[in-house]
Amino acid sequence: MVARIVERVERVSISPRQGHPVHEYPEEPLKEVHESPYRSIYGFSEEEFRIVTIVHFKEQLTRERLDRSE
């Protein structure tokens, strides 16, 4: 499972615009990709790609999960 998540994140890091907006927090400049049963939430700019959190589909994505990694 970890290898699949790493592979998915590596693929999206090459083309980060391919992810989906995070529906719980549309005001945040974040995207997500899925590798069932997990969601990888990330942010990016021209200079940087960073994973904010990885969360199971059944878990609630809280603001604290997004804020603690800044």
Secondary structure, DSSP 4 states (H G I P E B T S, - for coil): -HHHHHHHHHHHHHSGGGSEE-TT-TTSS-EEEEETTEEEEEEE-SS-EEEEEEEETTS---HHHHHTT-
